[in-house]
Amino acid sequence: MNKERKIVTEEVDAVAPPPRARVTPEFERKRDYLAGFLSGEKAAEPEHGAGGDLQASVVEALKSIYDPEIPVDIYELGLIYDVAIDADGDAVVTMTLTTPHCPVAESLPNEVELRVLSVPGIRDAEVKLVWDPPWDPSRMSDEARLELGML
């Protein structure tokens, strides 16, 4: 008995992207076993926006990500163009890569998103990868130039 199987297909122009997962404000992080030992005065709520404590924490997290080919972190290398954080704790990081053919073009933006999400106070993170303006060595900080022997 040979039953014929038929596969039905449908052509579509586009598929809506799935909704982004977000941590709701009602969600509280679980305390670990040291919570009682480490309890003390509650730290002040970090400030949002440009120059705030939360933005500084995100920048510190970004400084912990190193380019695999250059011994300099991506922030000092000038790959991060902007870090914007709204009042809800949603972060948008605008970044580029040294070249469009960079070997970490697929993995680096994901790593940036995960590191930003790991910062306490951040509810959601989005990484926008841009190519305009293109990266060039003039975007590096003096520390990065010194590390690479360019000063």
VENRA-V620117 format. One record per backbone hydrogen bond with DSSP energy under -0.5 kcal/mol. NH is the residue of the N-H (numbers start at 1). CO is the residue of the C=O. If there is no record, write none. Layout:
NH;CO, NH;CO
This chain:
3;1, 8;6, 23;123, 24;22, 27;24, 35;32, 38;34, 39;35, 52;49, 54;47, 56;52, 57;53, 58;54, 59;55, 60;56, 61;57, 62;58, 63;59, 64;61, 65;62, 66;64, 67;72, 72;70, 74;65, 77;73, 78;75, 79;74, 80;74, 81;79, 81;94, 82;94, 84;92, 86;90, 89;86, 91;89, 91;124, 92;84, 93;126, 94;82, 94;92, 95;93, 95;128, 96;79, 102;99, 105;102, 108;104, 111;107, 112;108, 113;109, 114;110, 115;111, 116;112, 117;113, 118;114, 119;116, 122;119, 123;89, 123;121, 124;89, 126;91, 128;93, 128;126, 129;127, 130;95, 130;128, 135;97, 139;136, 140;137, 141;76, 145;141, 146;142, 147;143, 148;144, 149;146, 150;145, 151;145
